[in-house]
């Protein structure tokens, strides 16, 4: 049986539905090289709960491919399982015995202990692979948490700086309002401030004009007397 056929048959072990005899739930099979890799965490998913069924099925498919890639030589647990589900969707005791008898005709050294030993091999393979992926997930979460905290701290710092600038600008605006009020009051009082000084100057100008007229009149009078009396 080819690797492709094995993968398809062995799928029944993971996707069988007790309520549907002989039917399997089809899923998209990834390439063999993508059995289990870091790409499982690479793309975000829209999961509605902690265990979204499509994600479970995807990783089951990856584990199935991993098992197929590591299929041990000869007739072992993998071939026995495939044979079971080729006979019946939900095999009972008689199917187990029948498949085992047929398998023993092909390999007389086959024993239940050997099947259980190979089953342990695949189980350990799945367990160690899943543990490694769980560790990757834990590391991914830790890294993501650190990234989130770093971004949170940066945003918090930026927010504090922005608020400090707002407070500083608010104070500057208040200072400008106070300066505006002071200048406005000074502007309204400017006429009064200069009024007395203008009056004082006007008085002095008037006094100068009066004194000039008086002096000039006196000079003209004397000038006329000279002309009249001494010519």
Secondary structure, DSSP 8 states (H G I E B T S, - for coil): --HHHHHHHHTHHHHB-TTSTT-B-------GGGSS-GGGGTS----SSSS-HHHHHHHHHHHHHHHHHT--SSS-HHHHHHHHHHH-TT--HHHHHHHHHHHHHH-TT--HHHHHHHHHHHHHHHHHHHHHHHHHHHHHHHHHHHHHHHHHHHHHHHHHHHHHHHHHHHHHHHHHHHHHHHHHHHHHTHHHHHHHHHHHHHHHHHHHHHHHHHHHHHHHHHHHHHHHH--
